């Protein structure tokens, strides 16, 4: 295969060790931050996989049980295997006041029997003197349906992997949480390792969510504070033909790897998962048989090594249970050589803990961003001697002869969207403020070699918190508390909606005549309006500006880093920060108009052009340009509103003959509306 893998994102971290250090109570940074909010009735903890959310919950739950008149704690997990995360912990050994203890009969994830029997156990627990219960989302839903919301008064309900919940009326758990909040007699802690709650579906209604206090611990803080892992690459790689023939182009048998083969219903699947696994094993070397103790396949590679492969795809219960049990052996956790490669289909994602994993290789596009985050989380654990990790998405190139070429193009676009979102998640956090005569340096931020310049563009960075402080001229500030919370906590939610919008992606990548402001102002403006209809125009515009600034500064920094560094160290741990700073210093004025004039997808296109064959790239462009986009009435209205703002600032309306494409587009919006009004008037006259 001629294509070589090009990481779309490569991030290098400082390894300052802070993520793994504990305070005098035995808490790591994230846990300490969450514990500070222990008095809140409703708490949402957003923190990456492996950052210690389970233990953070134990600390808070114990304080609520001992000091806050909470009678019982009920821990709700999406699947039985995750229940083990809440087994007994002798926390007092590390300095905490109490130990975490769950009586075996009250960890219903381990108890035999179906949900029906377990539902009755929930009631027995509520009437007992015991304090802690662990059960699945399903058991809890049925219990609330059967015994009613008041039965849980004065309890703490802690929902792990919260992104499984949805505000959709069909989601029972989402509706029940709304009822609990309405009654106001329980404490709720929600925890998620995903930054895309419920994917396209909100988890809670905006009114319910406003009750929650949020603790955010970013991927950047987590990875920057590791001891060993230094570099993380995320990339997509295109193949033609069968993926099993091309897999060695991206699979290095010397790296500890989890391979997620495609779902049998996907385009990439050959529809025979067992044969696919056999083919991958053949590609890796000579099969020597299976280890009788573990059930792992033993394969001799071309360099004479024998590697161990765990097959979780074969669903013969006798085989899979043995392999699964071998992966969970206590001695396996600290033994790097216990297993080399894990093959999985629906398993080994959420809550699956293999710290030695260096490469998460996923075949086929995954429609859920939450799932992608969870899969990447398998490779981002810190482990001795593990300095590098990567996630690769292996995707079928669109084939002109294929009937489903449109589907193939859509999968390609979705993979790019996922990659753009991961860049946003892995980047430091952006705090934007308007640049004006009162602007001053913020304490705790380093403004680079020359320090803070009252007359220039300033980019401050706080290494320990992983946050930027950036001044932008003309930036609108959010006024209401809700808008401020969105700008601080949920900007990635807005960016998610934007880059997942098919029209936005298609035009941003392939429409040469596209004017960036059509995306950054009109499309992003519409997305914010649709997402937050309860906010006023000023707050909506402030959110739009903050979202596009975060996205475009990330893209500009990536472009600078990609152009500067082709060495193995990817420009060192400060490369991204230096990239943001260089972009800001290279422009005369860092203002919102300048940011709005940047196409957020130009760097993604540059990477796509390198990683896809020229023929396939033309194929994709042809499919997309075949869908000519017309102006909708809503877009024309938005352009007309912006034309009015233009008139207020310049004293004239935009000119349709202007050489400035954005001014011309606003004028087209006004003209379009005028024609529509005339048409409606004549129709009503003739009617």
C-alpha positions, -999 to +999 in steps of 0.1 A: +000+000+000+014+034-010-004+056+015+013+060+048-005+069+079-007+107+086-019+115+121-044+143+119-037+152+155-004+147+173-003+161+208+028+161+231+025+165+268+048+177+296+046+147+319+047+167+351+033+139+372+005+159+388-024+136+377-009+107+397+001+126+429-022+123+459-029+148+487-030+140+525-065+125+521-054+102+493-070+122+465-056+130+431-061+164+415-095+156+398-108+139+430-098+169+452-116+193+427-147+172+429-146+168+467-145+206+470-180+206+455-193+177+479-220+200+494-238+205+461-271+186+457-267+181+420-232+176+406-220+167+371-184+154+369-169+155+333-135+138+333-116+115+309-115+077+312-089+066+339-089+099+358-104+083+390-141+092+388-152+060+407-130+069+436-140+106+435-176+094+439-166+072+469-151+103+487-182+125+480-207+097+488-191+089+521-191+126+531-228+129+522-237+097+542-217+109+573-221+147+572-250+157+550-280+137+563-281+115+532-294+081+543-283+059+514-261+059+483-272+041+451-246+037+424-261+032+389-238+018+361-247+010+325-235-026+325-227-053+350-189-054+343-185-018+354-199-026+389-165-039+398-152-003+398-172+002+431-158-028+450-146-022+486-117+003+490-097+008+522-096+046+517-085+052+553-052+036+546-044+065+523-055+092+548-093+095+542-118+095+571-138+063+562-135+032+541-157+024+512-177-008+518-204-025+498-219-057+512-216-084+486-254-089+485-259-052+476-236-052+446-264-064+423-241-064+393-225-095+408-257-111+421-272-140+401-307-136+387-326-114+363-335-077+367-370-086+380-356-103+411-330-076+415-357-049+415-372-064+446-337-064+461-336-026+457-367-024+478-352-047+505-321-025+505-342+007+509-358-008+540-326-022+555-300-004+576-273-008+550-259+023+532-246+015+497-261-003+467-246-008+432-269-018+403-273-014+366-292+015+349-319-011+339-324-024+374-327+011+387-352+022+360-374-008+368-372-001+406-382+036+401-411+025+379-422-001+405-417+017+438-421+054+427-399+084+430-407+092+467-393+058+478-358+072+471-362+104+492-330+113+511-308+091+489-278+099+468-283+086+433-249+085+414-252+077+377-219+065+361-213+068+324-240+095+323-239+099+285-261+067+283-289+088+296-310+110+273-337+137+275-356+119+248-391+111+260-383+074+252-354+074+277-369+063+310-338+071+331-337+107+317-374+112+325-370+097+360-340+120+367-362+150+357-389+138+382-363+134+410-351+170+403-387+182+403-393+166+437-360+179+451-356+153+478-325+134+465-289+142+458-276+134+423-241+129+410-237+123+373-203+112+359-192+110+323-159+104+305-174+117+273-175+153+263-204+147+240-233+140+262-258+116+246-242+124+212-269+142+192-295+139+220-292+161+251-289+142+284-312+165+304-335+193+295-318+227+298-340+236+328-329+204+347-293+208+336-291+243+350-295+228+385-262+210+382-228+223+394-201+211+370-166+198+378-145+196+346-112+179+344-099+181+308-080+155+288-052+180+286-048+182+324-051+144+326-024+137+300-002+166+309+000+153+345+010+118+336+044+103+345+052+082+314+029+088+285+041+117+264+027+117+229-008+108+216-015+105+179-050+104+164-054+097+127-075+081+100-061+059+073-078+049+041-077+015+024-092-002-007-103-038-010-106-059+022-094-042+054-079-075+066-054-074+037-043-039+046-043-041+083-005-046+087+000-011+070-012+003+103-008-025+128+026-029+144+028-063+161+054-049+186+027-025+200+002-035+226-030-032+205-068-034+208-084-040+174-121-033+171-133-050+140-163-036+121-199-042+130-213-070+108-239-045+093-213-019+083-198-014+048-164-025+060-175-059+073-170-090+051-201-103+070-180-132+085-164-120+117-148-153+125-130-154+091-119-118+096-102-127+129-086-158+113-073-136+084-058-110+108-041-138+127-027-152+094-014-118+085+004-115+118+023-149+115+021-186+121-006-199+144+009-222+170-023-231+189-040-217+220-027-215+255-047-240+275-045-218+307-057-185+292-074-194+259-052-168+241-040-176+205-002-181+202+012-167+170+048-167+158+057-134+139+081-131+111+109-120+135+106-152+155+087-138+185+056-155+199+028-131+206-004-137+226-038-127+210-070-125+230-101-132+208-132-116+222-150-117+188-157-155+189-190-156+209-188-193+217-195-189+255-169-215+266-141-198+247-150-162+253-157-165+290-122-182+294-105-154+275-125-127+292-116-142+327-079-144+317-079-107+309-093-099+343-068-119+363-053-097+391-018-106+381-025-095+345-029-058+356+008-052+363+023-077+338+030-060+305+036-094+288+003-110+298-012-103+264-001-085+232-032-080+210-069-080+219-094-085+191-129-073+199-162-063+183-187-049+209-165-055+239-133-039+254-146-003+253-162+014+283-148+005+317-123-019+301-089-014+318-057-025+301-031+001+310-005-013+286-026-006+255-005+016+231-027+015+200-065+015+197-071+004+161-107+007+150-120-006+116-149+013+101-166+045+110-183+047+145-214+068+144-211+076+181-186+102+192-190+089+227-179+055+215-148+069+198-139+088+230-143+056+250-122+036+225-094+062+226-096+061+264-084+025+262-050+037+250-046+068+271-037+050+304-004+059+320+020+029+324+056+024+331+077+026+300+048+036+278+057+069+262+035+069+231-001+060+223-022+062+192-058+058+179-062+049+143-095+048+124-092+025+093-118+036+068-127+022+033-119+046+005-149+056-016-151+035-047-166+050-079-181+016-089-198+012-056-235+017-053-231+031-019-205+057-029-226+084-011-225+064+021-187+060+018-184+098+013-206+104+044-184+080+065-153+099+053-168+132+064-179+118+097-144+105+104-130+140+097-157+155+121-147+131+148-110+139+143-118+177+146-137+171+178-110+150+193-086+179+186-109+202+205-111+178+234-074+172+237-065+209+234-060+232+265-091+251+275-097+286+260-108+316+281-116+345+258-120+382+270-126+413+249-095+435+243-101+470+254-083+499+272-090+482+306-074+449+296-046+437+319-026+405+325-044+378+345-025+363+375-012+328+370-008+331+332+025+332+313+024+357+284+055+344+267+090+357+262+081+394+259+054+393+286+021+412+285+018+440+260-010+465+267-010+476+231-006+442+214-022+408+210-018+387+242-019+350+247-015+338+283-011+302+293-013+285+327+007+253+325-007+237+357-044+241+348-039+238+310-058+270+302-054+298+277-063+335+285-067+352+251-079+388+243-099+393+212-110+427+199-147+431+193-156+400+212-191+398+226-194+387+262-221+364+275-245+383+299-268+357+315-256+329+339-267+303+314-247+318+285-216+322+308-219+285+318-221+275+281-191+295+272-171+281+301-183+245+302-201+235+270-183+252+241-173+218+227-210+209+226-216+238+202-185+228+181-198+192+180-231+203+165-213+226+140-188+200+127-214+173+126-236+194+103-232+178+069-237+210+049-211+228+069-186+200+065-192+196+027-190+233+020-160+239+043-140+211+027-150+211-009-168+244-020-141+266-034-165+295-038-176+293-002-171+325+019-159+315+054-184+339+071-213+319+056-201+290+079-187+309+108-215+335+111-246+322+094-244+284+099-228+286+134-253+314+143-282+291+132-268+262+152-265+283+184-301+297+179-315+262+174-296+248+204-303+276+229-336+292+217-343+304+253-313+328+252-315+364+237-297+375+205-268+390+224-261+358+244-265+337+213-240+359+194-215+357+223-217+319+223-213+318+186-181+339+188-166+319+216-172+286+198-158+298+164-128+313+182-120+281+200-124+260+168-104+283+146-075+289+170-071+252+175-070+247+137-045+275+132-023+261+159-024+227+144-015+241+110+015+259+124+026+227+143+021+205+113+041+228+091+069+233+116+076+198+130+082+166+111+105+152+139+096+124+163+090+147+192+063+166+173+077+199+184+078+193+221+052+197+248+047+234+242+042+231+204+004+237+205+007+266+229+035+281+207+013+276+177-016+296+192+008+323+203+026+325+169-008+329+151-019+357+175+015+375+172+016+372+134-016+391+128-019+428+133-051+427+153-066+396+168-102+406+163-135+386+159-138+397+122-104+381+114-114+349+132-148+348+113-128+350+080-110+317+086-124+285+071-124+261+100-119+231+077-089+242+055-063+223+076-085+192+077-087+193+039-049+196+037-046+164+058-073+146+038-055+154+006-023+138+019-040+107+034-064+098+006-055+089-030-060+116-056-086+096-074-107+091-043-104+127-033-118+137-067-146+112-063-156+127-030-155+162-044-176+152-074-203+136-052-205+167-030-204+194-057-233+175-073-255+188-045-258+225-053-268+244-022-294+272-024-301+299+001-329+290+025-354+317+038-339+314+073-303+319+060-315+349+039-331+364+070-299+359+090-278+375+062-303+405+062-299+409+099-262+410+095-266+434+066-285+457+090-257+455+115-233+463+086-254+494+078-254+506+114-216+504+115-208+517+080-237+540+072-247+521+041-261+487+031-239+460+017-232+463-021-241+433-043-212+443-067-187+446-038-153+428-045-156+416-008-173+382-011-189+385+024-204+419+017-217+406-016-233+376+001-251+398+027-264+419-002-276+386-019-295+378+013-312+412+013-320+408-025-334+373-019-357+385+009-369+414-013-378+390-042-396+367-017-416+396-002-426+408-037-437+373-047-458+369-015-474+403-020-484+395-056-497+361-046-519+376-019-531+403-043-539+378-070-554+354-044 
